[in-house]
Each structure stands twice: as C-alpha cells, then as structure tokens.
Amino acid sequence: MKYSYEGIREYLEGNYSVDELKNFLEKLGLNPIILEGDSPGEFEIEIPSNRADLTSITGLARSLLPLGDFKFHFPDFKIITHTDKKLPVEISSYEDCYCYAGRCIENVKVSPSSCWLKKKVESAGFRSVNNVVDITNFVFWELGQPMHAFDKDLINSKIFVRRASDGEQIVTLDGVKRTLNREILVIADNFRPVAIAGIMGGVNSQVNEKTTNLFLESAFFNPAIIRKSSKILGLRTEASSKFEKNIDPEIIVTALDRCCKLINELCGGETGELILTGSYKTKERVISLGFTRLNSYLGYDVSVNLVEEIFNRLGFQTGISGDLLNVSVPSYRQDVIHDVDLIEEIAKYHGYEKIHEEIPVAVITPSEDDSTIFFINETKDILTKLGFSEVINLGLVSMDEINNFEMGNLNPVEILNPVSMNFSHLRPSLVIELLKNFQRNSAYKNENLALFEIGNTYFLSDNKPTSDMAVSLGIMDTGDHSGFKGFSTFKGKIEYFLKTYFYPVQVQDYVIDFERDERNTGIYYNIILENIPAKEPQKDILGFIFEPAQSLLEKYDLQGKEIFISQIDLEVLKNKGFLKSYFDKNKTPSISPIRRDLSLVVKAGPESEWRFIVDNLYIPELLSAKDKIKIFDIYSFSAREKKELQKKFGFKEPVDILGLGISIFFSNEKGNLTKDNIDNKVHKIIETLEKSGVRLRHEQI
Amino acid sequence: MNNEIFEKAEKEIEIAQHGIKNISDNEKLEQWRIKYFGRKGLILSFTQKIGGLPEELRPLAGRKINEWKNYLNSLYENKKKEIISSSAIKETFHHGSMPLYTYPGKEPDYAYLHPLTIVTKNMVDIFKKMGFGIHTGPEIETDYYNFSALNTPENHPARDMWDTLYLDYHEKILLRTHTSPVQIRIMKKIKPPFRIIAVGKCFRRDAFDSSHSPVFHQMEGLMVGHGINFAHLKGILIYFLKELFDSEIKVRFLPAYFPFTEPSAEISISCVICKGKGCSTCGGSGWLEILGAGMVHPEVFGNISRKDPAYSPDKITGFAFGMGIERIAMLKYGIDDIRHFYNNDIRFISQFG
C-alpha cells in the first residue's frame, strides 16, 4: 500500500517528522520502502497478510498511537437521510455473505472529480474515473472497506447475493467477458449478475455520466469464497485482496455512511435509508493473559502500567484480576486471537531491542542426528579425495532433455504449474544436468574436469511422486586421449569409490561387475553388485557408467570430447555398504613382503573374466587376506608375437589373446616366507590359472 | 719386460684414479667406465694378455686383475653415488644456465566442494557447538506438513507468501516451499526438550534471475522445552550470526509476520560490506535482512499435542528460525548473482575450497 507523510498527518496529529514517522513504522516491522520517483514523504508499505486493519489510512494511523503523544482524527460519517427509497436485498447463504448493507442516493450529478479528489485517489494508487467511483475508492483507502456503486436504474428491482450458475456470463469493468461457475459468488438482480461479489463490478450496472440514481454497496463476504473466486477467474483486485483477509465487520455501515456523506457533499443528491441484511456485530472477544506467562515468554519483566497503556491507546479495553490481564479486542483487530498475539503487541510497542539476549540453560539431549547427513558428508569427502569437484543443480529439467538420454522407463515427475517449460519436470537422473555442466564449462574452455553431484532423483512409483538419493560423477577429457585410458581411469575411480563401501569388511563378500547396454544415445555400462556369501547370490544394480554417443554430445556442443558420466544409487550404498574406518592387522604385516611377477597370456574375453582370474586365487591354500595381488599391466601383442604365442600354447587360431601382468605380494607370516615355500605357492597358483585356460609366459623373481 | 706390463697397468690405474676425480656428470662417468671396463678397456685387454704370460706369472696376474677390477669398481660406485647426490642439486633445477626452479611447478588436480556445502558446514558447526542435532526431511511434501500443520490452513491469505509448485492437486502433493515441515516431522518423532536444525533444498514458483531462483536451500532451527523464551531466541541467533560473520556485527530484531510463530521477528545484521554506513548491497539502509524467526505458535503445538500431550502449549514453549543458505553465502562472500550457485562453472566453484 502507498502512504504519504502528509496523508497520515491528516488523521494523526502530533509533533513528528518524516524520518520519525519512518522510524515508527520500522519499529512495528512495517518497513517503508521509498520508490524511485516518489517525493521524500511518500512510501510503500508491504502489509502482512494478517493485518487487514493496516490497509487503510485510519488503521495505520491508529496503530501508531502508542508510540507518541498523538491525537487521532476519525473521519466524519454523520448523514441526514432525505428519502425512503430502498432496494430489497436477499442473501442466499449467510455462509457466503455474512452481512450486506446498502443505501440508495437519488439525483446525484456524476462528473469528473475535482482536483483535490483526483489527487487523493491517484496518490493512493487508483485511476480516477468520476466523482462517485473516486469517492468509493477514497473511502476504501480511508477506512479499509471496499465499496461499490451501482447505477440503480440499471438494476432490475432487487439485489440477490448468490452463487453464479455454471456457464453464466458477465462483462466486468475491465471489459473482459467472464464465464462463471457455482464456486463464484455474484451480486445479481432479477435477471442477471451485475457484479462479481468482492472482486469487480459489471459493465451492465456501471455508474456513467448519465447516472442520476445510485445504489451503494458495503458488504462482508466469506474471505475463503472471495479468494477461491479470484483464483478461478485469475482476477485479483484491490477489493478482492482486501476481502480475502478478515476485514473489520463493524466498519461496514460506518464506511457506507461516510461514502454517502461525501457523495452528498461533492455530487449532491438525497440519501435513502439503510438497507441491512445479516449482522455486522461481532461477539466480544476477551483474551486473558497472565503476567507470569508474559514475562516468562519474553524473558523479561514488563510493567503492568505500560502494558495497559499500550492496549488502551490501541483501542483495546483492559481489566486486571490478580495475575491476569483481561483484554477486550476491538473488531478491527481480527488478527488478535491468542494470548501470544497480545504478547507480540507488547513486545512490538515496547521494542524488540529492549528484550535482552540470553543463551538458554538447557537439558543435554544427546542429539540423534539423521544418519543421512553423516553419510552424504563422508561421501563428499571421499569424492573430493578422488579429485572430483562438487556441483549443485536445480533438479528441474524439460521433457526434451529427458528424452535426449533414452534411459528407459523413468516415469518422470511433472510439475503441474512450472515456472517455464525449461523447468517442467523434476530430474529423473542426475546425468542430464551434469552433461549441461560440462557444456557450460567447455564453453568457457574449462578443460580436464571431474565433477560430482549428490542429490535426489525423482520418479513416479505406483503413480506417486517419489525421490531417491543418488550420486553422479563425470569426467571430461581427463584421460590421455587414447580412449581406453580415459575410461579405465574413470572406471578405476568408480571402483575405488565403491570399494570404500563394500570391500573393507570381507574382500570375498562382494563383487562388482559391469554389463554393457548399447542405446542410440550412447553406451550404458551397468554396475552390478553381487553379494556372494548370500545363499542365493544377490544382484543389485548400483548404477551405470554412461558414454554419450557423438550425436548426443553434438546437441550439447561437446563433439569430440571424451566424456563419461556415472550415476550410482546412494540409497543402496547407504543401506548395504559399510562406511566405517577400522584397523585391519592383516593389511599392515610387520615383514617386508616378497614379490613375484607373472606374465600371463589369457583369452581376450568379457572383462569380468580378468577379475575372475585374480579373485580365484584368494583361496586358503594359495593366498590369505594378508597377501595381495595387483594387475600392473594389460597389453596386446603384435601380430608376430600373437602368432608365436598361439602356436606355443596351442590356442586355436580364431582365439584372440592378451597379455596380463600381475604382481603377487606374499606377506603371510605364518607360512614361512622361504624361497621354497614361495616357489611352491607360485607353482600351485600357476597350476590353478592354467586349469582355467590361462598360460604362463614367464615368471620373474 | 713382464714387469713393464704390470707397471704400465699400475700407471693406467693411477691415471684412472686421477681421471675420475674431475668427473661430475653421468655421461663422462660412463665414458670412464667404458674406457676401463669396456670391450677394449683396460681390464679386458689385460685379461687377454694373461695368456701370453709365463706360466708362473699367470696366478699373480689373475690376482692383480681382480684387485684392479675391485678397486676401479669401487671408484666407479663411489663416483656414481656422488653424482646422484650432487646432481639432485645441480641438474634437476638447472638446465644449462636456465634456472628451472623459477619455472611454474606442475599443479596437482585439486577438487573443490560447492560453496553451498562449505557455508552449510560452517553454519552446522556453530549449531553443533550448542548441542543442536541435525535432521533432514523429504523435498516432496504434502499440503499438511508444508502448510496446514504450520497454522496456514487452506485459503489462508498467508499462503501467498509462498508461491508453490504442485505435483498432484488432488492428493495435495507439492514441493516444499521451506524447511519448516521438518519441524512437524521432528515433533511427531521425538519428545521435548530438544534442539535441532534441518537443512535442505526448497522450491518456489519463482523466475530464475539474479536475485531469484526456483530452487534454493534453507536451514531451519527449532528449540522446544520448558521455559524457552524470546530472550533465548535472541541469545542463540546473535551468537550464531556473530560466529558466522564477525563478532563486530550488529544484529537487529524487528517485528514480522509468519503464521507459525508469534511473536515473529525479522533479523538483520549490519551490512558486512559498508559496516552499516549504507551501500548498494544493503540498499543504503546499512542493514541486511538475514533470517526469520519467532516463538512457535500455540496452534502449531496444538496440532501435535492432539496426539502427544507432551506438546501441550500449556507445558512447553519453543522458538523456530529459518534462513536461506544462498543469501548467507552471497553476503559472506559478496556474490552478486544467485545463478552462480547453479551454473556450476568450475572457475566459480574453485574459489571457495
């Protein structure tokens, strides 16, 4: 709402400057905002939604009374009735309209407003229309009651306050033809709606230069109905936003009379008798507040006199009985319901700054943190250690972006009222935005990136929107451009990452496997976690590594870049993994291990067989948990070497072979680390390997 | 004649001993090695001559060769060690006359946490010192938790304060507009007294521009117990803000309106940029609004106490507060555009590790 120093002065007499007025308002939490182009005494105030009383100049002036030695001027509303003309009013439901008041005014002269009135309504933010309409708006601004003037001669004999019927139509004052329904409350005559109740009048009953007889309306509608109607129609007006809040029911007739008085003064005419349907009188509200409670609630002692003075100045009646202060709340303060509302008034007028600060003496309640937070923080630490930097994305994507990835049945969650079509869905996968992050960074020539994000993915499960915590990791151009190196570096990091959750306890318990799934948009390498010791080996899909196809990269201006993005389900990691630090004696043997390197020739087959070779050696008679195997090299032979080796080992021609270099570190202290012992073990290992088709090229001691 | 051979060899050894003294790099040392140990070197050529010696001299010659070989070898090994230890200084950092030590080093691949993570951690740490527990809640919420239970029933005009994104109108499923629903979830789970904070993503139907984002992060706080009062709210928050920003800042509490607290307050700090003098960051006022807080509304406790009498508003009181993490990060670091947080440009992210 727009107010001015001069405007307030007319209703609040006293000795105060513009700056002092601003300080008063600020103290009450009504931060006055000075807009560009306004003169120094003009300002805007954002009125809290519970304080309908402050949306009028009299209400605002009254709220300042406890802050100084002021005199409050309430506008004059005494009228003399000259005619007995009436218009019958019927309210179809008092649930929809609590009270409807009106008066007829005969023989008015409608003309453009005088300068004074025009200036008043325009500075209050209204457009000047004519003297009658301007007066209704002026009274609205002055007393906070929205008013409406009809051309009485255009109303057919009776006023009905009723719900619209479905499909009923009205052209509102803004010239728009609106189709109504049963949710919307209207003011109608015998034949048709003449206004949308509490929102806007109709053109069919509009006051115009030919109007001589008026019907003035001042009513109190159910705020929820007005709010709903306004939402359905997509039409918000000053009046509707006022009616949505609780207006002061007892001002209805006062405002009507004030309006009639001004019309008589400025437009002439004779005012008719009051037409009143329903009741505007409210029940007396008395709230009791214990002083003990007041002081313990604020944490400081306020004097009884001060409290009483604040309320009396605000127009609240007070009485004291023992520890209790009984406060009778005036009808214009619909927001005051509980004793804490009274406490707030006291704190506010006394000043928040006067309340001291104190660190509470509290019972120690060992805090039970949500384990998710610990888990996420640990995971973020692991990932930064692995060289990935964190990103945070909105999580809002478009359907087109989702379709770019062909991730299968994702059942994405749609936002019903999105801000824009770019943000129409919740992300079903973190990959979508991570690729966009690479696009942006690449545009700025930020090269060699490794990024991760931890956040929710969203999908429909049984048609219900659901979320799942996930992590996504991605690299761009961090390998050496030979293709395989980039992938293996990335895969190595993913494996290391997963091992921190699944390997610490028992090396043999979990196996991480990869399955290839080729799509048009790229290749998905699904990451499978197998729980071996379970009676029936359990397989969980932990996530995937995605290698985007060039066609997809082109859409993101990333053609020619080497990019891999992985997404891993954090819920599985959290529920099945073990993220614990512990000490394993086996991993720190006190003797220096003995190393043997084996150069092996293996059939080039699915990747998982490589791992199989290594895993197969961890059997009690060969290797213990203290011993360690490392693959240090994977190499392909030249054509000549290949031929020689195929011949030497008797592989049949079509079988492709690869070289694999492994190191074995023997540390087991129990089995004496003598040369004979080691030779014996290596011999057994070679025998085991050969049984599974592996050949020994040479051994280095 | 035979003695001459020995003498000549002895002389050669002397020369070798002398020659190696001046050697200071591996290349020359290798030349020296080849000269004495190579195919045409002293040792081999002398060995070849043994055959031509008289029978009785041959054992002596063999012993001599071994002696010389060992001696030269020890000279070689010592020199090699000397070069390794000295070359670490001379050659690694110098290439000819170029002082390589002045050249830029090879940077490692650093990794950074997002500034929102860093600021959140700072904030959480301060509350942890005061014994607050940390909790989370779902981003997909129901109307009940996000609004109704927080004293904002349907058609309440205060709902306009939060422009909401909906997922299902019929089932009233929405994206939480603030972290306050966690208050209700916590009170349904644990009994008072307690003090907790909650952090998470929130959503509003806002445009994406320099000062608005449809997605942002909030930190919520709630302390409930017997005799918790407004002075405590001030004490905790002033301590928090001074720890987070600077012990010199001023903190201002002004009245505000939130449906779920009464009395409510809006808290500002003196501008961190101009120290309260007035600048463009604080819009000339010298103050920066930083969080909303208040005493928990009895209606909110009432909603819980219907099932759990421990929350009867007659028995307990409490305070709650909420703040935007982006806003705090922007003020803490002087960031001028909220979109920086979500553009994820590594040049931005890497400034905060």
Boltz contact constraints between the chains, C-beta under 6 A:
constraints:
  - contact:
      token1: [A, 28]
      token2: [B, 255]
      max_distance: 6.0
  - contact:
      token1: [A, 29]
      token2: [B, 254]
      max_distance: 6.0
  - contact:
      token1: [A, 29]
      token2: [B, 255]
      max_distance: 6.0
  - contact:
      token1: [A, 29]
      token2: [B, 256]
      max_distance: 6.0
  - contact:
      token1: [A, 48]
      token2: [B, 257]
      max_distance: 6.0
  - contact:
      token1: [A, 49]
      token2: [B, 157]
      max_distance: 6.0
  - contact:
      token1: [A, 49]
      token2: [B, 158]
      max_distance: 6.0
  - contact:
      token1: [A, 50]
      token2: [B, 257]
      max_distance: 6.0
  - contact:
      token1: [A, 224]
      token2: [B, 155]
      max_distance: 6.0
  - contact:
      token1: [A, 227]
      token2: [B, 155]
      max_distance: 6.0
  - contact:
      token1: [A, 244]
      token2: [B, 157]
      max_distance: 6.0
  - contact:
      token1: [A, 245]
      token2: [B, 157]
      max_distance: 6.0
  - contact:
      token1: [A, 297]
      token2: [B, 229]
      max_distance: 6.0
  - contact:
      token1: [A, 298]
      token2: [B, 230]
      max_distance: 6.0
  - contact:
      token1: [A, 299]
      token2: [B, 229]
      max_distance: 6.0
  - contact:
      token1: [A, 299]
      token2: [B, 230]
      max_distance: 6.0
  - contact:
      token1: [A, 299]
      token2: [B, 231]
      max_distance: 6.0
  - contact:
      token1: [A, 338]
      token2: [B, 298]
      max_distance: 6.0
  - contact:
      token1: [A, 340]
      token2: [B, 262]
      max_distance: 6.0
  - contact:
      token1: [A, 340]
      token2: [B, 298]
      max_distance: 6.0
  - contact:
      token1: [A, 344]
      token2: [B, 262]
      max_distance: 6.0
  - contact:
      token1: [A, 344]
      token2: [B, 263]
      max_distance: 6.0
  - contact:
      token1: [A, 347]
      token2: [B, 263]
      max_distance: 6.0
  - contact:
      token1: [A, 348]
      token2: [B, 255]
      max_distance: 6.0
  - contact:
      token1: [A, 352]
      token2: [B, 253]
      max_distance: 6.0
  - contact:
      token1: [A, 355]
      token2: [B, 230]
      max_distance: 6.0
  - contact:
      token1: [A, 355]
      token2: [B, 231]
      max_distance: 6.0
  - contact:
      token1: [A, 356]
      token2: [B, 231]
      max_distance: 6.0
  - contact:
      token1: [A, 357]
      token2: [B, 234]
      max_distance: 6.0
  - contact:
      token1: [A, 357]
      token2: [B, 235]
      max_distance: 6.0
  - contact:
      token1: [A, 357]
      token2: [B, 238]
      max_distance: 6.0
  - contact:
      token1: [A, 358]
      token2: [B, 231]
      max_distance: 6.0
  - contact:
      token1: [A, 358]
      token2: [B, 232]
      max_distance: 6.0
  - contact:
      token1: [A, 358]
      token2: [B, 235]
      max_distance: 6.0
  - contact:
      token1: [A, 359]
      token2: [B, 235]
      max_distance: 6.0
  - contact:
      token1: [A, 360]
      token2: [B, 232]
      max_distance: 6.0
  - contact:
      token1: [A, 363]
      token2: [B, 193]
      max_distance: 6.0
  - contact:
      token1: [A, 365]
      token2: [B, 193]
      max_distance: 6.0
  - contact:
      token1: [A, 365]
      token2: [B, 194]
      max_distance: 6.0
  - contact:
      token1: [A, 367]
      token2: [B, 133]
      max_distance: 6.0
  - contact:
      token1: [A, 368]
      token2: [B, 133]
      max_distance: 6.0
  - contact:
      token1: [A, 369]
      token2: [B, 133]
      max_distance: 6.0
  - contact:
      token1: [A, 369]
      token2: [B, 134]
      max_distance: 6.0
  - contact:
      token1: [A, 370]
      token2: [B, 135]
      max_distance: 6.0
  - contact:
      token1: [A, 370]
      token2: [B, 136]
      max_distance: 6.0
  - contact:
      token1: [A, 372]
      token2: [B, 136]
      max_distance: 6.0
  - contact:
      token1: [A, 373]
      token2: [B, 134]
      max_distance: 6.0
  - contact:
      token1: [A, 384]
      token2: [B, 111]
      max_distance: 6.0
  - contact:
      token1: [A, 387]
      token2: [B, 109]
      max_distance: 6.0
  - contact:
      token1: [A, 387]
      token2: [B, 111]
      max_distance: 6.0
  - contact:
      token1: [A, 388]
      token2: [B, 111]
      max_distance: 6.0
  - contact:
      token1: [A, 389]
      token2: [B, 111]
      max_distance: 6.0
  - contact:
      token1: [A, 389]
      token2: [B, 112]
      max_distance: 6.0
  - contact:
      token1: [A, 389]
      token2: [B, 349]
      max_distance: 6.0
  - contact:
      token1: [A, 390]
      token2: [B, 113]
      max_distance: 6.0
  - contact:
      token1: [A, 390]
      token2: [B, 114]
      max_distance: 6.0
  - contact:
      token1: [A, 390]
      token2: [B, 117]
      max_distance: 6.0
  - contact:
      token1: [A, 391]
      token2: [B, 344]
      max_distance: 6.0
  - contact:
      token1: [A, 392]
      token2: [B, 114]
      max_distance: 6.0
  - contact:
      token1: [A, 392]
      token2: [B, 116]
      max_distance: 6.0
  - contact:
      token1: [A, 394]
      token2: [B, 215]
      max_distance: 6.0
  - contact:
      token1: [A, 394]
      token2: [B, 342]
      max_distance: 6.0
  - contact:
      token1: [A, 413]
      token2: [B, 167]
      max_distance: 6.0
  - contact:
      token1: [A, 415]
      token2: [B, 165]
      max_distance: 6.0
  - contact:
      token1: [A, 416]
      token2: [B, 166]
      max_distance: 6.0
  - contact:
      token1: [A, 417]
      token2: [B, 166]
      max_distance: 6.0
  - contact:
      token1: [A, 419]
      token2: [B, 205]
      max_distance: 6.0
  - contact:
      token1: [A, 419]
      token2: [B, 214]
      max_distance: 6.0
  - contact:
      token1: [A, 437]
      token2: [B, 344]
      max_distance: 6.0
  - contact:
      token1: [A, 441]
      token2: [B, 346]
      max_distance: 6.0
  - contact:
      token1: [A, 446]
      token2: [B, 346]
      max_distance: 6.0
  - contact:
      token1: [A, 456]
      token2: [B, 139]
      max_distance: 6.0
  - contact:
      token1: [A, 465]
      token2: [B, 140]
      max_distance: 6.0
  - contact:
      token1: [A, 465]
      token2: [B, 167]
      max_distance: 6.0
  - contact:
      token1: [A, 465]
      token2: [B, 173]
      max_distance: 6.0
  - contact:
      token1: [A, 467]
      token2: [B, 140]
      max_distance: 6.0
